[in-house]
Structures are given as C-alpha cells and as structure tokens.
Amino acid sequence: MANYYNENTVVYWNGDVVKATEAKMDLYSQSLHYGYSVFEGIRSYKTVNGDTKIFKEVEHYDRLRRSAEALNMPYHWTTKQLIDATYEVLKRNNLQDAYIRPVVYAPANMKFDTNERSFIVIETWLMQPFLGEKLLRVMTSSFQRPNPKGFRIHAKAAGHYVNSLLASQEAKANGYDEALLLDMNNYVAEAPGANFFYEKDGKLFTPALGNILPGITRATILDLCNELNIPVEERFFTVEELKKADAAFFCGTGAEVIGFESLDDYKFPLKWNDSVSRELQVAYMKLVRDDLGKTQRHEDTKKHKEAAV
C-alpha cells in the first residue's frame, strides 16, 4: 500500500465514500489499456487559524471538466459537488496538509469508440514536497514535449505523462534531481510535472503557452508578480539563453515553488535568498496557508455557480 493508503483510508468513488481497498476498476477499461483518463493534482493546507483549505479548488475542478471534454469523455459532475466531496474525504481521512488526486476514467471498451459514461475517484494522501526542499540539480532532457498537434496538450491526460515519467527517470538515472524538457522547436518547455521560470536582472521569464500545460500554479505566480510589481514576460527562449540567467525555479501543485542550483554544468550565480524568485516562493507559501475563511470559500463557489448559469 506504500504511503498512499491503508485499510482505513476512504475515497470518493462514483457518488459514494468507500474504503480505498473496496474501490475497483475494470481491467478492460480504456484507461488501463490506452491511458485514456484525465486527472488533477490539487493540494489542501492547514491554514494559519487551523482550518483546512483546498487551494484553487474551483480552478482545478473546472480544468478537470475541460480536460474530460477535450478528450470526449462524458462528464456529469458539478464543480461544487466535487469540492464538497473532497472536503468530506479529507475530513474522513483526518487530513489537512494533503495531496488530492481526482481521476475521471473510462469503462470497459477495447475499441476506440466514444463511451457513453465515465467514472470518477477522488483520492487523498499525505505528501511531502514533491521535489524536496533543497535547490535542484536539473538536466536538459533528451526527451521532448509532445507535438501539440498530436494531442489536446491543454488537457491533463494520463497518457501524456508517459513522456514525463521517461524524462524524470532519465534525469535521476544520470544523478540529477529532475529534468527540463524542450519542445519540438527546441525552446524550453517545462518539467515532467511542473512549469518553469527563470530570473535575469530582477525580471522573470516563462515559456509562452502553446507547447506546455497551462498550470494553475503558473497562473498564480503571474498574479503574484503583478501584485509584487515584479516584471515578468511570457515568451519562447532557448537553453543557451537560460544558461545566462541569474536564477530559475519550477512551480506546480506538487512542486510548489522550488529553485535550481544548476542546469547541466551551469550553476546559477545569484544566491537563492537574494533573488526575486525566493520572494515569490515565500509569497506563494503565505498565500496557500493564509485563511480565506469559510464565508469567502462559499462566496467563491457561489460566484462560480452563478457564472455557470
């Protein structure tokens, strides 16, 4: 059972809260055979006043729906329904600082036909920082991100992550902490499971959309840059440009904000604690731990429902 669940763990499974050991998946599912499923990576945090807060829950569940629709998967759950179910699963598992994994998956179907229904499971577990807490030694991967004309690249689909697994495993086999992938045009794209920023002369740069997953944490960092008056630019750039940078970091739900020590043989010269990247790391952790309050959370959900009508 590793560290993800035990005999007492519960999950949300197709409308019910059941023990994780009792939830079953059909071995003839398209999801198992073809990687045909979509998922989200979400975090919850214990806030400064002791409450549990799911960070950006509306944005994550809205993206889950968009991912399912992009892959022609039937989707009949509301965002509010899934948010409420997630809070219940966290409560039943006695979790606050947790990782949350909803997965929409397909029924038995060995053909490539469109399905008439989908299934859903929401799992939660305690997770330490996904990439650790030390500055990372990163290598440029020999793998590229998939051609966006071959996939619905904006969808968070399970099949896309075979590419991520191969890149990450390659980096670790070569003694690095993680990989940085390029796109088909040899521009810097992203990590196997995170977006990327670099810093030069107090300004941040991040790959433009098109060949990357539009990360929710990435959007949060862009918002924080605006609030903190940190200049930031979205554009395409090469590894050669990157190796003249002052600092760099990955960001994602699992990774949060984690800085680089080096990329290949290039050691970033600016001390991490002196960088605006570090300022953003601190601001991000403050944001996820500060309490919006139950009233604000319900107001956000109410606004979302009204906007959807």
SEMAR-599564 format. One record per residue (C-alpha): residue number from 0; x, y, z. Coordinates in steps of 0.1 Angstrom, whole numbers, plus 5000, padded with zeros to 4 digits. Layout:
// residues N
[atom NUM, [X, Y, Z]]
...
//
This chain:
// residues 309
[atom 0, [5000, 5000, 5000]]
[atom 1, [5031, 5022, 5001]]
[atom 2, [5024, 5056, 5017]]
[atom 3, [4992, 5064, 4999]]
[atom 4, [4965, 5045, 5018]]
[atom 5, [4959, 5018, 5044]]
[atom 6, [4929, 4997, 5054]]
[atom 7, [4912, 5027, 5070]]
[atom 8, [4916, 5051, 5040]]
[atom 9, [4884, 5063, 5022]]
[atom 10, [4880, 5077, 4987]]
[atom 11, [4851, 5093, 4969]]
[atom 12, [4841, 5068, 4942]]
[atom 13, [4812, 5074, 4918]]
[atom 14, [4790, 5092, 4943]]
[atom 15, [4798, 5073, 4975]]
[atom 16, [4826, 5075, 5001]]
[atom 17, [4840, 5040, 5004]]
[atom 18, [4872, 5023, 5016]]
[atom 19, [4901, 5026, 4992]]
[atom 20, [4906, 4988, 4994]]
[atom 21, [4870, 4983, 4982]]
[atom 22, [4871, 5006, 4951]]
[atom 23, [4875, 4986, 4920]]
[atom 24, [4884, 4993, 4883]]
[atom 25, [4875, 4972, 4853]]
[atom 26, [4907, 4956, 4839]]
[atom 27, [4892, 4961, 4804]]
[atom 28, [4889, 4998, 4808]]
[atom 29, [4902, 5021, 4780]]
[atom 30, [4921, 5040, 4808]]
[atom 31, [4943, 5010, 4817]]
[atom 32, [4949, 4999, 4781]]
[atom 33, [4953, 5032, 4763]]
[atom 34, [4960, 5058, 4791]]
[atom 35, [4926, 5073, 4784]]
[atom 36, [4918, 5092, 4815]]
[atom 37, [4921, 5127, 4829]]
[atom 38, [4932, 5139, 4864]]
[atom 39, [4941, 5168, 4886]]
[atom 40, [4968, 5173, 4912]]
[atom 41, [4954, 5195, 4940]]
[atom 42, [4967, 5204, 4974]]
[atom 43, [4950, 5212, 5007]]
[atom 44, [4967, 5231, 5035]]
[atom 45, [4962, 5237, 5072]]
[atom 46, [4957, 5275, 5074]]
[atom 47, [4971, 5299, 5100]]
[atom 48, [4939, 5296, 5121]]
[atom 49, [4937, 5258, 5119]]
[atom 50, [4911, 5253, 5091]]
[atom 51, [4916, 5231, 5061]]
[atom 52, [4917, 5250, 5028]]
[atom 53, [4919, 5234, 4993]]
[atom 54, [4939, 5257, 4972]]
[atom 55, [4923, 5269, 4939]]
[atom 56, [4897, 5242, 4942]]
[atom 57, [4873, 5258, 4916]]
[atom 58, [4901, 5263, 4891]]
[atom 59, [4913, 5227, 4894]]
[atom 60, [4878, 5211, 4891]]
[atom 61, [4869, 5234, 4862]]
[atom 62, [4901, 5222, 4845]]
[atom 63, [4892, 5186, 4852]]
[atom 64, [4860, 5192, 4833]]
[atom 65, [4877, 5209, 4804]]
[atom 66, [4902, 5181, 4802]]
[atom 67, [4874, 5155, 4800]]
[atom 68, [4856, 5175, 4774]]
[atom 69, [4888, 5178, 4753]]
[atom 70, [4891, 5140, 4753]]
[atom 71, [4854, 5134, 4745]]
[atom 72, [4848, 5118, 4779]]
[atom 73, [4813, 5121, 4793]]
[atom 74, [4813, 5144, 4824]]
[atom 75, [4782, 5149, 4846]]
[atom 76, [4796, 5162, 4879]]
[atom 77, [4794, 5198, 4891]]
[atom 78, [4824, 5216, 4904]]
[atom 79, [4806, 5223, 4937]]
[atom 80, [4796, 5186, 4941]]
[atom 81, [4833, 5175, 4937]]
[atom 82, [4846, 5202, 4960]]
[atom 83, [4821, 5192, 4987]]
[atom 84, [4831, 5155, 4982]]
[atom 85, [4868, 5164, 4985]]
[atom 86, [4863, 5182, 5018]]
[atom 87, [4844, 5152, 5031]]
[atom 88, [4871, 5128, 5021]]
[atom 89, [4898, 5150, 5037]]
[atom 90, [4877, 5151, 5069]]
[atom 91, [4871, 5113, 5069]]
[atom 92, [4908, 5106, 5064]]
[atom 93, [4918, 5132, 5091]]
[atom 94, [4940, 5151, 5066]]
[atom 95, [4948, 5188, 5063]]
[atom 96, [4982, 5191, 5045]]
[atom 97, [4973, 5167, 5018]]
[atom 98, [4976, 5159, 4981]]
[atom 99, [4943, 5153, 4963]]
[atom 100, [4940, 5133, 4931]]
[atom 101, [4907, 5132, 4912]]
[atom 102, [4907, 5108, 4882]]
[atom 103, [4880, 5105, 4856]]
[atom 104, [4883, 5072, 4839]]
[atom 105, [4867, 5051, 4812]]
[atom 106, [4846, 5019, 4813]]
[atom 107, [4855, 4986, 4796]]
[atom 108, [4859, 4992, 4759]]
[atom 109, [4886, 4976, 4738]]
[atom 110, [4876, 4996, 4708]]
[atom 111, [4884, 5033, 4701]]
[atom 112, [4847, 5042, 4702]]
[atom 113, [4834, 5071, 4723]]
[atom 114, [4820, 5059, 4757]]
[atom 115, [4785, 5067, 4770]]
[atom 116, [4797, 5071, 4806]]
[atom 117, [4827, 5079, 4827]]
[atom 118, [4837, 5070, 4863]]
[atom 119, [4854, 5092, 4889]]
[atom 120, [4875, 5086, 4920]]
[atom 121, [4889, 5112, 4944]]
[atom 122, [4919, 5101, 4964]]
[atom 123, [4939, 5119, 4991]]
[atom 124, [4971, 5113, 5009]]
[atom 125, [4998, 5130, 5030]]
[atom 126, [5026, 5142, 5007]]
[atom 127, [5059, 5159, 5015]]
[atom 128, [5073, 5184, 4990]]
[atom 129, [5072, 5167, 4956]]
[atom 130, [5107, 5177, 4946]]
[atom 131, [5121, 5181, 4981]]
[atom 132, [5131, 5213, 4997]]
[atom 133, [5168, 5217, 4985]]
[atom 134, [5178, 5236, 4954]]
[atom 135, [5176, 5213, 4924]]
[atom 136, [5203, 5199, 4901]]
[atom 137, [5185, 5197, 4868]]
[atom 138, [5195, 5183, 4834]]
[atom 139, [5182, 5191, 4800]]
[atom 140, [5163, 5160, 4789]]
[atom 141, [5169, 5141, 4757]]
[atom 142, [5131, 5137, 4755]]
[atom 143, [5109, 5165, 4740]]
[atom 144, [5074, 5175, 4750]]
[atom 145, [5048, 5160, 4727]]
[atom 146, [5038, 5178, 4695]]
[atom 147, [5006, 5198, 4704]]
[atom 148, [4992, 5188, 4670]]
[atom 149, [4993, 5151, 4682]]
[atom 150, [4974, 5157, 4715]]
[atom 151, [4950, 5181, 4732]]
[atom 152, [4980, 5195, 4750]]
[atom 153, [4960, 5217, 4773]]
[atom 154, [4943, 5186, 4788]]
[atom 155, [4957, 5170, 4819]]
[atom 156, [4955, 5135, 4804]]
[atom 157, [4971, 5104, 4819]]
[atom 158, [4986, 5092, 4786]]
[atom 159, [5006, 5124, 4782]]
[atom 160, [5026, 5115, 4814]]
[atom 161, [5045, 5086, 4799]]
[atom 162, [5066, 5113, 4784]]
[atom 163, [5071, 5128, 4819]]
[atom 164, [5080, 5095, 4835]]
[atom 165, [5107, 5088, 4809]]
[atom 166, [5122, 5122, 4813]]
[atom 167, [5123, 5122, 4851]]
[atom 168, [5136, 5086, 4852]]
[atom 169, [5164, 5096, 4828]]
[atom 170, [5174, 5126, 4849]]
[atom 171, [5176, 5106, 4881]]
[atom 172, [5195, 5077, 4865]]
[atom 173, [5221, 5103, 4855]]
[atom 174, [5224, 5116, 4890]]
[atom 175, [5202, 5147, 4887]]
[atom 176, [5171, 5157, 4907]]
[atom 177, [5148, 5164, 4878]]
[atom 178, [5146, 5171, 4841]]
[atom 179, [5138, 5201, 4820]]
[atom 180, [5122, 5193, 4786]]
[atom 181, [5123, 5213, 4754]]
[atom 182, [5095, 5215, 4728]]
[atom 183, [5096, 5203, 4692]]
[atom 184, [5112, 5236, 4682]]
[atom 185, [5140, 5233, 4708]]
[atom 186, [5126, 5260, 4730]]
[atom 187, [5124, 5255, 4768]]
[atom 188, [5090, 5240, 4777]]
[atom 189, [5086, 5226, 4813]]
[atom 190, [5095, 5200, 4838]]
[atom 191, [5079, 5165, 4838]]
[atom 192, [5053, 5178, 4863]]
[atom 193, [5058, 5215, 4867]]
[atom 194, [5061, 5248, 4849]]
[atom 195, [5093, 5268, 4846]]
[atom 196, [5105, 5304, 4853]]
[atom 197, [5139, 5320, 4851]]
[atom 198, [5152, 5353, 4865]]
[atom 199, [5175, 5378, 4849]]
[atom 200, [5183, 5413, 4863]]
[atom 201, [5152, 5412, 4886]]
[atom 202, [5129, 5402, 4858]]
[atom 203, [5112, 5368, 4853]]
[atom 204, [5106, 5349, 4821]]
[atom 205, [5084, 5319, 4815]]
[atom 206, [5076, 5298, 4784]]
[atom 207, [5047, 5311, 4764]]
[atom 208, [5016, 5289, 4760]]
[atom 209, [5013, 5266, 4731]]
[atom 210, [5035, 5236, 4739]]
[atom 211, [5030, 5235, 4777]]
[atom 212, [5003, 5226, 4802]]
[atom 213, [4988, 5260, 4813]]
[atom 214, [4995, 5254, 4850]]
[atom 215, [4973, 5268, 4878]]
[atom 216, [5003, 5274, 4899]]
[atom 217, [5020, 5291, 4869]]
[atom 218, [4989, 5315, 4867]]
[atom 219, [4992, 5321, 4904]]
[atom 220, [5029, 5331, 4901]]
[atom 221, [5020, 5355, 4873]]
[atom 222, [4993, 5371, 4896]]
[atom 223, [5018, 5374, 4924]]
[atom 224, [5043, 5391, 4901]]
[atom 225, [5016, 5416, 4893]]
[atom 226, [5008, 5422, 4930]]
[atom 227, [5045, 5425, 4939]]
[atom 228, [5055, 5446, 4909]]
[atom 229, [5079, 5420, 4897]]
[atom 230, [5083, 5423, 4859]]
[atom 231, [5075, 5391, 4840]]
[atom 232, [5074, 5381, 4804]]
[atom 233, [5059, 5351, 4786]]
[atom 234, [5079, 5342, 4755]]
[atom 235, [5099, 5314, 4738]]
[atom 236, [5136, 5310, 4747]]
[atom 237, [5164, 5285, 4743]]
[atom 238, [5186, 5266, 4768]]
[atom 239, [5215, 5288, 4757]]
[atom 240, [5197, 5319, 4769]]
[atom 241, [5187, 5302, 4801]]
[atom 242, [5224, 5294, 4809]]
[atom 243, [5230, 5332, 4812]]
[atom 244, [5202, 5336, 4838]]
[atom 245, [5207, 5346, 4874]]
[atom 246, [5182, 5321, 4889]]
[atom 247, [5155, 5296, 4880]]
[atom 248, [5126, 5276, 4895]]
[atom 249, [5099, 5251, 4889]]
[atom 250, [5064, 5256, 4901]]
[atom 251, [5034, 5233, 4903]]
[atom 252, [5008, 5220, 4927]]
[atom 253, [5031, 5192, 4938]]
[atom 254, [5064, 5211, 4934]]
[atom 255, [5050, 5244, 4949]]
[atom 256, [5079, 5268, 4942]]
[atom 257, [5114, 5252, 4942]]
[atom 258, [5146, 5268, 4930]]
[atom 259, [5175, 5255, 4909]]
[atom 260, [5211, 5250, 4920]]
[atom 261, [5222, 5243, 4884]]
[atom 262, [5212, 5232, 4849]]
[atom 263, [5236, 5207, 4833]]
[atom 264, [5270, 5223, 4840]]
[atom 265, [5258, 5258, 4846]]
[atom 266, [5254, 5269, 4882]]
[atom 267, [5231, 5298, 4887]]
[atom 268, [5251, 5327, 4902]]
[atom 269, [5226, 5346, 4923]]
[atom 270, [5221, 5334, 4958]]
[atom 271, [5186, 5320, 4961]]
[atom 272, [5178, 5340, 4992]]
[atom 273, [5187, 5372, 4973]]
[atom 274, [5165, 5366, 4943]]
[atom 275, [5130, 5378, 4935]]
[atom 276, [5123, 5341, 4928]]
[atom 277, [5128, 5335, 4965]]
[atom 278, [5105, 5364, 4973]]
[atom 279, [5078, 5347, 4951]]
[atom 280, [5084, 5314, 4969]]
[atom 281, [5077, 5330, 5002]]
[atom 282, [5047, 5348, 4989]]
[atom 283, [5033, 5316, 4974]]
[atom 284, [5036, 5297, 5007]]
[atom 285, [5020, 5325, 5026]]
[atom 286, [4991, 5326, 5001]]
[atom 287, [4983, 5289, 5003]]
[atom 288, [4985, 5289, 5041]]
[atom 289, [4965, 5321, 5048]]
[atom 290, [4929, 5317, 5056]]
[atom 291, [4902, 5329, 5032]]
[atom 292, [4876, 5318, 5057]]
[atom 293, [4846, 5296, 5051]]
[atom 294, [4825, 5325, 5041]]
[atom 295, [4849, 5335, 5014]]
[atom 296, [4852, 5299, 5002]]
[atom 297, [4814, 5296, 4999]]
[atom 298, [4812, 5330, 4982]]
[atom 299, [4838, 5319, 4957]]
[atom 300, [4818, 5287, 4950]]
[atom 301, [4785, 5307, 4948]]
[atom 302, [4800, 5331, 4923]]
[atom 303, [4812, 5302, 4902]]
[atom 304, [4777, 5286, 4902]]
[atom 305, [4761, 5319, 4892]]
[atom 306, [4786, 5324, 4864]]
[atom 307, [4779, 5290, 4851]]
[atom 308, [4741, 5296, 4849]]
//
